[in-house]
Amino acid sequence: MSHFSKIKTKLKDLTIIKKTLTDLKYSYTEGQNLQIDGYGSRTLGVDLAVRIGSGYEVGLKWNEAAGSYDLIADWYGVRTKPEKLMQNIMQRYAYHKVSSEIQKQGLMISEESRLKDGSLKLVVRQWS
């Protein structure tokens, strides 16, 4: 019996995913024939293996049908709650995605602050 579980995400841009992981201080490995470990010496092929602390690595694998990456892990051995991990990744991913899109429109982030609820407030201005 496999312990690997898959979480569908809306993560599509690998460059932004890598920036996100770097910001969160998670190391990652990218390459062909990459595997993450699970219980009982089981392994699973992934596109990106992410080390988020002690325990098993988390993998990102491209889901062609969905057009986005799935987050895959043996969560019993990861030692991080998947909900918390996804919240952190999605917030930082959204930040980089917004930053990328506003720069394409000739805008820039002039202020950013973290609100009490943990969300980010961004103030965007046009380049002068």
C-alpha positions in Angstrom: 0.0 0.0 0.0 1.4 3.4 -1.0 1.4 6.3 1.4 1.9 8.9 -1.4 -0.8 11.5 -1.6 -1.3 14.0 -4.4 -2.6 17.6 -3.9 -3.8 19.4 -7.0 -2.6 22.9 -7.2 -2.8 25.9 -9.5 1.0 26.2 -9.8 1.9 26.5 -13.4 5.0 28.6 -13.8 8.2 26.7 -12.9 10.3 29.8 -12.7 8.0 31.4 -10.2 7.8 28.1 -8.2 11.6 28.1 -7.9 11.6 31.8 -6.7 8.9 30.9 -4.2 10.8 27.9 -2.8 14.0 30.0 -2.5 12.1 32.7 -0.7 10.8 30.1 1.8 14.3 28.7 2.2 13.4 25.3 0.8 16.1 23.6 -1.2 15.1 21.8 -4.3 16.5 19.5 -6.9 15.4 19.5 -10.5 16.1 16.9 -13.2 15.1 13.8 -15.1 14.6 10.5 -13.4 14.2 12.3 -10.1 12.6 10.3 -7.3 11.2 11.1 -3.8 11.2 8.5 -1.0 8.2 7.2 0.9 7.4 4.6 3.5 8.8 1.1 3.0 11.5 2.1 0.5 8.9 3.2 -2.0 9.8 5.9 -4.5 7.9 8.1 -6.9 9.1 10.0 -10.0 8.8 13.8 -9.8 9.9 16.9 -11.8 11.1 18.8 -8.7 12.1 17.4 -5.3 11.8 19.8 -2.4 13.5 19.5 1.0 11.4 21.3 3.6 13.1 20.1 6.7 13.5 16.7 8.3 11.7 13.8 6.9 10.8 12.8 3.4 11.0 15.3 0.5 7.9 16.7 -1.3 7.7 16.4 -5.0 6.1 18.5 -7.7 5.0 16.7 -10.8 3.5 18.2 -14.0 -0.1 17.1 -14.5 -0.7 17.5 -18.3 -4.5 17.1 -18.0 -4.8 19.9 -15.4 -2.1 22.1 -16.9 -0.4 22.6 -13.5 1.9 20.9 -11.0 0.6 18.4 -8.4 2.2 18.4 -4.9 3.1 14.8 -4.0 4.5 13.3 -0.8 4.3 10.6 1.8 2.8 13.1 4.3 3.3 10.6 7.2 7.0 11.1 6.8 7.2 14.8 5.8 6.5 16.1 9.3 4.8 19.2 8.0 1.1 19.6 7.6 0.2 19.8 3.9 -2.3 22.6 4.5 0.3 24.9 6.1 2.9 24.1 3.5 0.4 24.9 0.7 -0.7 28.1 2.3 2.9 29.3 2.5 3.7 28.2 -1.0 0.5 29.7 -2.6 0.9 33.0 -0.8 4.5 33.5 -2.0 3.7 32.1 -5.5 0.9 34.6 -5.8 3.2 37.4 -4.7 5.7 36.6 -7.4 3.0 36.1 -10.0 1.5 39.5 -9.3 5.0 41.1 -9.3 5.7 39.6 -12.7 2.4 40.7 -14.2 2.6 44.3 -12.9 6.1 44.6 -14.2 4.8 43.6 -17.7 2.3 46.5 -17.4 5.0 49.0 -16.6 4.1 49.1 -12.9 6.1 48.5 -9.7 5.4 47.6 -6.1 6.1 50.7 -4.1 5.0 49.3 -0.7 4.3 46.0 0.9 3.2 45.1 4.4 2.0 42.0 6.2 -1.4 42.4 7.8 -2.5 40.9 11.2 -4.2 38.0 9.4 -1.0 37.1 7.6 -2.0 38.4 4.2 0.1 40.8 2.2 -0.9 44.3 1.2 0.8 45.6 -1.9 0.7 49.2 -3.2 1.4 49.4 -6.9 2.5 52.5 -8.7 3.3 53.4 -12.3 7.0 53.8 -13.2 7.9 57.5 -13.3 
